[in-house]
């Protein structure tokens, strides 16, 4: 999976960015009944304005492509 490089906040222009992770219960699950393998979500957050600048799922292993 390719990594997107974020260098500044598109909302306020700040270069003060940090990475954070959502809690365990807020995960991405596959669109199938009985899916139990939630994938953790990583957010890039602007430390100046607090905006979530970019979000991504750490692993796409259990997700299936759209038909």
C-alpha positions, 0 to 999 in steps of 0.5 A: 500500500502506498503512503501519502506524504502530507506536509502541511494542513490544507485548512490553516497552512500549518506544518505542525502535524501529528499522527494519532490512532482511533480507539479499538472500537472505531475500526473499519470492517469488511462489508460482509456478515460476521466480519470480525477483523476490524482494521485500525485507522490512522489520522494525521492531525493538525496541531494548530487548528485540530483538523483531521488532515488525512485518514487511512486504514493501516491494513487492507488485508481483510477488505474486498474490492467493489464489484 
